[in-house]
Amino acid sequence: MNQETEIKLVSFILCPYVQRSVILLESKQVRYQIEYIDLERPPRWFQQLSPLGRVPLLLVDGEVLFESAVILDYIDESFSPRFHPVDNLKRAQHKAWIEFGSSLLVLQHELAMATDSAVVEEKRGDLQAKLDYLVAPLEEGLFGDSAHFSLVDAAFAPLFMRLDLLTRFNPLAKVDYPQSVAGWAERLASLPCVRDSVVEDFPQRFRSYLEKKGAWLVIAC
Ligand SMILES: N[C@@H](CCC(=O)N[C@@H](CS)C(=O)NCC(=O)O)C(=O)O
């Protein structure tokens, strides 16, 4: 696709699902605009465009796409280089693991927003147990490596970024990663497309948001 196409992301400034698309757009050096909305007071135009009432939306010459996994596919198919595997089975496996990543983002959100220590510990434990599922595909090299970026990378980097910040806010949030997961998280954190995928003051904004919501992890310390 040529870059005459106008690409616009509709975002909430802290949204990890939008961040997936930003990472992919940055890694492909696609020109795009981004508009942040307040999800607590969504503008009328957004309510009209977003059937699920959620971000991200991707506007392609004004046409609407929603759901982060679908948007990732569209960006990958439309702008080179292609990151999804050509092999049908491997591509389907990548999509399945991206769904798994979405379920971990839900757990991360519940951990971050928990208002008491029991829920924090429960969600931290749930996350820790779930991360073990990543060991086999990582050890088989299913998701690529430092020379081969994948959409699974784009989908998981926002999760690791938030888990890392939560641990910095409060060590009781620390999820012990299996070694291969720790290596992957570290590699993703060092990528320029990941570092550039959030606003500069993201850590402070994330913390302030959690404080405003009464999250135990930031008010208990
Ligand atoms: N399954 C969706 C999840 C997106 C999502 O939950 N976005 C949040 C912001 S991070 C949202 O828009 N929440 C508003 C709501 O659910 O009302 C995706 O992958 O795009």
The ligand as an SDF file (V2000), in Angstrom:
LIG
                    3D

 20 19  0  0  0  0  0  0  0  0999 V2000
  -10.2330   -6.7420   22.7720 N   0  0  0  0  0  0  0  0  0  0  0  0
   -9.9380   -5.3460   22.6170 C   0  0  0  0  0  0  0  0  0  0  0  0
   -9.6750   -4.7490   23.9820 C   0  0  0  0  0  0  0  0  0  0  0  0
   -9.4880   -3.2270   23.8910 C   0  0  0  0  0  0  0  0  0  0  0  0
   -9.7510   -2.5540   25.2350 C   0  0  0  0  0  0  0  0  0  0  0  0
  -10.1380   -3.1920   26.2300 O   0  0  0  0  0  0  0  0  0  0  0  0
   -9.5320   -1.2320   25.2640 N   0  0  0  0  0  0  0  0  0  0  0  0
   -9.8410   -0.4880   26.4740 C   0  0  0  0  0  0  0  0  0  0  0  0
   -8.7970    0.5980   26.7530 C   0  0  0  0  0  0  0  0  0  0  0  0
   -7.2000   -0.0730   27.0880 S   0  0  0  0  0  0  0  0  0  0  0  0
  -11.1570    0.2480   26.2670 C   0  0  0  0  0  0  0  0  0  0  0  0
  -11.3760    0.8270   25.2340 O   0  0  0  0  0  0  0  0  0  0  0  0
  -12.0220    0.2100   27.2970 N   0  0  0  0  0  0  0  0  0  0  0  0
  -13.2590    0.9230   27.2720 C   0  0  0  0  0  0  0  0  0  0  0  0
  -14.4140    0.0360   27.5710 C   0  0  0  0  0  0  0  0  0  0  0  0
  -14.2600   -1.2070   27.5930 O   0  0  0  0  0  0  0  0  0  0  0  0
  -15.4950    0.5970   27.7700 O   0  0  0  0  0  0  0  0  0  0  0  0
   -8.7430   -5.1590   21.6720 C   0  0  0  0  0  0  0  0  0  0  0  0
   -7.8970   -6.0600   21.6180 O   0  0  0  0  0  0  0  0  0  0  0  0
   -8.6900   -4.1370   20.9630 O   0  0  0  0  0  0  0  0  0  0  0  0
  1  2  1  0
  2  3  1  0
  2 18  1  0
  3  4  1  0
  4  5  1  0
  5  6  2  0
  5  7  1  0
  7  8  1  0
  8  9  1  0
  8 11  1  0
  9 10  1  0
 11 12  2  0
 11 13  1  0
 13 14  1  0
 14 15  1  0
 15 16  2  0
 15 17  1  0
 18 19  2  0
 18 20  1  0
M  END
$$$$
